[in-house]
Amino acid sequence: MKLSVVVAIVFASVMAFNSAMAQTKSEKCEAYARDAARETPATTGAARGAARGAVGGAIVGGDAGRGAAAGAIVGGTRRMAQKSRSYQYYYDECMKR
C-alpha cells in the first residue's frame, strides 16, 4: 500500500514537471512579452488625452467638455496602440534569441 502511494506521488511529480518544461518557445515569449509590456510605461492615456482635448476644445471651439471627451477617446486609443507595439517588440526580441 505504501509503495503504491509513493509511486503515484513520484509519477504525478514527474508528469507535472514535464508539462511545465514542455512549454514552447512561443509560449515562453508570450509570457515574457506580456509581463514586459505591462511594466512598460505609456506616454499617453485617457486622462492626458482629456486634458489635451479640453485645452484644444477651449481654444478652437469654446467647448472644453466636448474636447475633453474626444481627447479621452483618442488618448485611450493611443495608449492601447503603444502597449500593443511594446508587446510585439518584446515578443519579437524574445523569439530572435
Protein Blocks (a to p, Z undefined) as FASTA:
>chain_A
ZZmmmmmmmmmmmmmmmmmmmpcfklmmmmmmmmmmmmpccfbdfklmmmmmmmmmmmmn
opaklmmmmmmmmmmmmmmmmmmmmmmmmmmmmmmZZ
